[in-house]
Amino acid sequence: MHVLRLDQRLQLKVDSKTLAGKAEGAKMVSLKITGFHQVERELKELSEATAALDANICQLKFDPSNRSDVERAVRQMETEIDRRISRWRNNAAVKTLVEKTKARFRKEILDRASAAKG
């Protein structure tokens, strides 16, 4: 039996057997893919985490001319995102979503602060 990893979760198991009484060298190949339940669960969690972030995450008030106040606003936004997705923090896809969401909001906050300063 040969086991091929399709990714971290999915495996393809190939088992070949020579068929008795058939043409010489004829083989039967059995294929089994495992891991779909884990993938399905991870996708469901990603969907739930996305829904948790698809809302008004938090309202931020900060002085754009005060660098520490801007940094506080970024931390507040990141903390609220972490709080909302804490149930799914071990899901790799959710981690990626969170990193990208935080980066996007961080950039938005910094851009607004920069534009407000003139």
C-alpha positions in Angstrom: 0.0 0.0 0.0 1.2 3.5 -0.9 0.0 6.6 1.0 0.3 9.9 -0.8 -0.4 13.1 1.1 -2.5 15.5 -1.0 -2.1 18.2 1.7 -1.9 18.4 5.4 -5.3 16.8 5.9 -6.0 14.7 2.8 -4.4 11.4 2.1 -4.7 9.1 -1.0 -4.2 5.5 -0.2 -3.4 3.3 -3.1 -3.4 -0.5 -2.8 -2.7 -2.7 -5.8 -3.1 -6.4 -5.8 -2.4 -8.9 -8.6 -5.6 -10.6 -9.7 -5.5 -14.4 -9.6 -6.7 -16.2 -12.7 -6.6 -13.0 -14.9 -4.2 -12.0 -17.6 -0.6 -12.1 -16.4 0.3 -8.9 -14.6 -3.3 -7.7 -14.3 -3.8 -5.7 -11.1 -6.7 -4.3 -9.2 -6.1 -0.8 -7.8 -8.0 0.4 -4.7 -8.0 4.1 -4.0 -9.2 5.7 -0.8 -9.1 9.4 0.0 -9.4 10.3 3.7 -9.5 13.6 5.5 -12.6 15.3 4.0 -14.4 15.5 7.4 -11.5 17.7 8.7 -11.5 19.9 5.6 -15.3 20.3 5.9 -15.0 21.3 9.6 -12.3 23.8 8.8 -14.4 25.4 6.0 -17.4 25.6 8.3 -15.3 27.3 11.0 -13.9 29.7 8.3 -17.5 30.5 7.3 -18.5 31.2 10.9 -15.4 33.3 11.6 -16.1 35.3 8.4 -19.6 35.9 9.6 -18.3 37.1 13.0 -16.1 39.7 11.2 -18.8 40.7 8.7 -20.2 43.4 11.0 -19.2 46.7 12.6 -16.2 45.4 14.5 -15.7 48.4 16.7 -15.8 52.2 16.6 -12.5 53.9 17.0 -11.9 57.4 18.2 -8.3 58.7 18.0 -6.3 61.9 17.5 -4.6 61.5 14.1 -1.8 63.9 15.1 -0.9 61.8 18.1 1.1 58.7 17.1 0.5 56.9 20.3 -3.2 57.5 20.1 -3.2 56.1 16.5 -1.2 53.0 17.7 -3.8 52.6 20.5 -6.6 52.6 18.0 -4.8 49.9 15.9 -4.3 47.7 19.0 -8.0 48.2 20.0 -9.1 47.1 16.5 -6.7 44.0 16.6 -7.9 43.1 20.1 -11.6 43.2 19.1 -10.9 41.0 16.0 -9.0 38.5 18.2 -12.0 38.5 20.6 -14.5 37.8 17.9 -12.6 34.9 16.4 -11.2 33.3 19.5 -13.3 30.2 19.0 -11.5 29.4 15.8 -8.0 30.6 16.6 -6.5 27.2 15.9 -7.8 27.0 12.3 -5.1 27.9 9.8 -7.5 29.4 7.3 -9.0 31.6 10.0 -5.5 32.7 11.1 -4.8 33.8 7.5 -8.1 35.6 7.3 -7.4 37.4 10.6 -3.9 38.5 9.5 -5.2 39.9 6.3 -8.1 41.6 8.0 -5.9 43.2 10.6 -3.5 44.4 8.0 -6.3 45.9 5.9 -7.8 47.7 8.9 -4.3 48.8 10.2 -3.6 50.4 6.8 -7.1 52.1 6.8 -6.5 53.6 10.2 -3.0 54.8 9.3 -4.2 56.2 6.0 -7.0 58.1 7.7 -4.6 59.5 10.3 -2.2 60.6 7.6 -5.0 62.2 5.5 -6.4 64.0 8.6 -2.9 65.5 9.4 -2.8 66.9 5.9 
